Amino acid sequence: MRTSQIIEELERELKTREKLYPYWIREQKISETVAKHRIDALTEAIAILSEKDKAEDTQLTLSF
């Protein structure tokens, strides 16, 4: 699986969580602190993988 595919899946999951967590918080299924932590962790994972993907693209471009 390519890094870009993983990033797409993580972004899909992030959108799902951003949609569901407010409801879950209201229903007390998850605390606001836990929801924020999970969204922040997922956002950071996306950022890290995006940087990795860019670096890999640069290396491929520079390779002969």
N, C-alpha and C positions, 0 to 999 in steps of 0.2 A: 504494500500500500504506500502510495506517495505521501509526502508530508503535506502537500496541499489538500489531499483528500481528508487527512486527519484533521486539519484546521477547519475545513468545511463542516465536518461532523461536530467538532467542538463548538463552532459558531451556532450550529443548529440547536445543540443542547443548551447553550447559553440563552438563546431566544426563548426556548421552552421554559427554562427556569425563570427568566424575567417575567414571563407571562403567568406562570403558576404560583410563584412564591408569594406575591401579595395576597392571593386568596388563601394560601396555606397559613400565612401569618395571621390573617383575620380569623381563620378557623382554629388557630392555636395548634396547628400540626407541626409547625416549625417556628423557632424564634427568629426575630429580625436579625439578631446577631449571627446566628448560624447561617441564615440565608445570605447575608452580606458576605460572610467569610467564604461561602461556597461560590458565590458569583465572582468575588475578587480572585479566588484561586483559579477558577476557570478562565477568567480574563487574562490573568498572568500566564497561564499555560499557553493560551492562544498567542500572546505577544512573544513568548520565548520561541515557540515553534515557527512563528512568522519570521523572526530574525534568522533562525536556522535555515528556513526555506530560502530567504533572500541570499544568505551566504552561500548556500549550495548552488543557486542560480548563477551567482557571480563566479564561483569556482568553475562551473561548467563553461561559462562564457570565456574565461581566461585560459582554459585548457585547450591544447591543440592535439 
